[in-house]
Amino acid sequence: MFGFSLTKLLFTAAVIVLIWYGFKWLRRVQDERERQDRERLKGGSTGPRGDPDAETMIKCPTCGTYLAAGAPKSCGQPDCPYPG
């Protein structure tokens, strides 16, 4: 009843191998998700490609500083073309 047989040993070994490879597969899936998250956070999609926090900048022709294109403000120079 509790004796060792070749069938029981092979079955036990097969279960251990399946569990081992299952954990390896889960770890690979988790690593891939983490890699994709890191790419997305470090700038994989910036600017016009889809990042809502990125803003287009334009250069002031008077002083050369960069201003937000959506609402440029005056740089303080008398001949600045932007309001206020």
N, C-alpha and C positions, 0 to 999 in steps of 0.2 A: 504494500500500500504506500509506504513512504520511501520505498527504494528508489535508487537512481536508475533510470533507464536512458538509453540513447535518445529516445523520442522526447522525453521530458527535458533533457539537457539541450537538445537542438531547439526546442520550442522556447526555452528560457533565453538562450543566446539570441534567437531571432527577435524576441520581444525587446531585449536590451539594445540590439542594433537599431531597431525601428525607433525606439525612444531617443537614442543618441542622434540619429540623423534627423529626427523631427526637431530636436532642439537646435541643431546646426542650421536647419532651414529657417526656423523662426528667428534666429540671430541674424542671418543674412538679410531677411526681410526688414528687420528692425534697423540694421545698419544702413540699408538703402534708403529708408524713410528719413533717418537722421541726416544722411548726406544730402538728400534733396532739400530738407529744411535749412541746413547750413547754407547751401547754394542760394536759396531763395532769400535768406536773411542778409547775406553778405553782398548782395547786389546782382544776383542772377537775372533779375528783371527790374531794371531801373529806367527812369525817364519815359520816353514815348512807348516803351515796350510794356508798360502796364503798372508801374509803381505809382499809386495815387499821391504819395508824399513828395515826389520829385517835381520840381518846378522849372520851367524854361526861363533862362536868363537872357537879358539883352545888355549890350554894352552902351554906356552913355557916350555919345560922340564928343562931349565937352571934356569930361574929366577921365574917362576910361574905366570907371568902376562899373561893376555889373549889378543890374537891378532886376527885380522880378518882372517878367513880361506882362503879367496880368494886371498889375497896378504899380507902374514905375513912379517913384517919387523924385522930387528935385534933389540934385546933389548939392545945391547951395551956391553954385556958380551963377553969375548974372546972366549968362547966355545959355543956360540949361533949357533944353526943349520940353522937359517934363514939368507938370504942374506940382505945386505945393509941397 
